[in-house]
Amino acid sequence: MSKNKKEVEPAYINSPLNNPMPNYNVYRMSKSEAVIVSLAAFIIGGIVGYIFYGNLFMDEDGATTATYISNIVVFTVVGLLAIKFLMPMYVNSKLTKQKNKIKSQFCDMLDSLTSSISSGSNVIKAFESVTNDLTMQYNDDEFIVREMREIMNGVSQNIGIEVMIRNFGERSANEDIISFADIFEICYRKGGDMQSVIYRTHSVITDKVSISDEIETKLTSNKLQHNIMSLMPIVVVAMLRATNDTFAANFATPVGVIVNTVAIAIFLAAYRYGLKIVDIKG
């Protein structure tokens, strides 16, 4: 294996119990999901390619053999390029949803933990209560339920609870969970006021998440506008080609192909820049 080749980050990392647990900084598609997404991207890309580069080499009598061949080539090539372009976007979208999901579930865990600690339970009893609460709130296959059960299994096998929480934080790819793991470990080992520490940590993280969600909500309309504006050039060109023969013929000329290519390059650059404008890091 080449030293310069980037290592693929594993989708699962062993917990202190040597059980494979999710690495939340990675999203791996299943084989069926990858096939479906690739096929959808190929078809979408092929249609877009046909809209911009379809029906080349036509003569006065209409489509020629070269026209049909070029249509197939354009559909295939642009479809394959679309897979390369859209697949990373799809994975990033799913990864963002995964991170947001674990962040939201962690906040629910903190809510329950704060209540349990405030009622006078010790740390272990509080985490047992939290695990029971989350089990009733979520399905067994949800991230936070699996994590809490793994933590409690570690405690039952004489592994420090702070070690288990630290492992969860390192796999979470979430700075709030990592910060909680750091604070909890220091407080638990040195015998600090756990109730006060957890309450203040919960308050800070909840406020931060609330502000992030509020910003995200306000940006939702901007993201929708960005997506609509990104589709408009394709829709307009498709309508003009379908309703105006002269316009369609001009697209099939060498000059038309060059102009199309330059316009598409500008469009893709603008689309990527637009994504950066409406993106925030929670």
Secondary structure as the mmCIF struct_conf table of DSSP 4:
data_model
#
loop_
_struct_conf.conf_type_id
_struct_conf.id
_struct_conf.beg_label_comp_id
_struct_conf.beg_label_asym_id
_struct_conf.beg_label_seq_id
_struct_conf.end_label_comp_id
_struct_conf.end_label_asym_id
_struct_conf.end_label_seq_id
TURN_TY1_P TURN_TY1_P1 LYS A 3 ASN A 4
BEND BEND1 LYS A 5 LYS A 5
HELX_LH_PP_P HELX_LH_PP_P1 LYS A 6 PRO A 10
BEND BEND2 ALA A 11 ALA A 11
STRN STRN1 TYR A 12 ASN A 14
TURN_TY1_P TURN_TY1_P2 PRO A 16 LEU A 17
BEND BEND3 ASN A 18 ASN A 18
STRN STRN2 PRO A 20 PRO A 22
TURN_TY1_P TURN_TY1_P3 TYR A 24 ASN A 25
HELX_RH_AL_P HELX_RH_AL_P1 LYS A 31 TYR A 53
BEND BEND4 ASN A 55 ASN A 55
BEND BEND5 PHE A 57 PHE A 57
STRN STRN3 ASP A 59 ASP A 59
TURN_TY1_P TURN_TY1_P4 GLU A 60 ASP A 61
STRN STRN4 GLY A 62 GLY A 62
HELX_RH_AL_P HELX_RH_AL_P2 THR A 65 SER A 118
TURN_TY1_P TURN_TY1_P5 SER A 119 GLY A 120
HELX_RH_AL_P HELX_RH_AL_P3 VAL A 123 GLN A 137
BEND BEND6 TYR A 138 TYR A 138
TURN_TY1_P TURN_TY1_P6 ASP A 140 ASP A 141
BEND BEND7 GLU A 142 GLU A 142
HELX_RH_AL_P HELX_RH_AL_P4 PHE A 143 SER A 156
TURN_TY1_P TURN_TY1_P7 GLN A 157 ASN A 158
HELX_RH_AL_P HELX_RH_AL_P5 ILE A 161 SER A 172
TURN_TY1_P TURN_TY1_P8 ALA A 173 ALA A 173
HELX_RH_AL_P HELX_RH_AL_P6 GLU A 175 LYS A 190
TURN_TY1_P TURN_TY1_P9 GLY A 191 GLY A 191
HELX_RH_AL_P HELX_RH_AL_P7 MET A 194 THR A 243
HELX_RH_AL_P HELX_RH_AL_P8 ASP A 245 PHE A 251
TURN_TY1_P TURN_TY1_P10 ALA A 252 ALA A 252
BEND BEND8 THR A 253 THR A 253
HELX_RH_AL_P HELX_RH_AL_P9 PRO A 254 ILE A 277
BEND BEND9 VAL A 278 VAL A 278
#
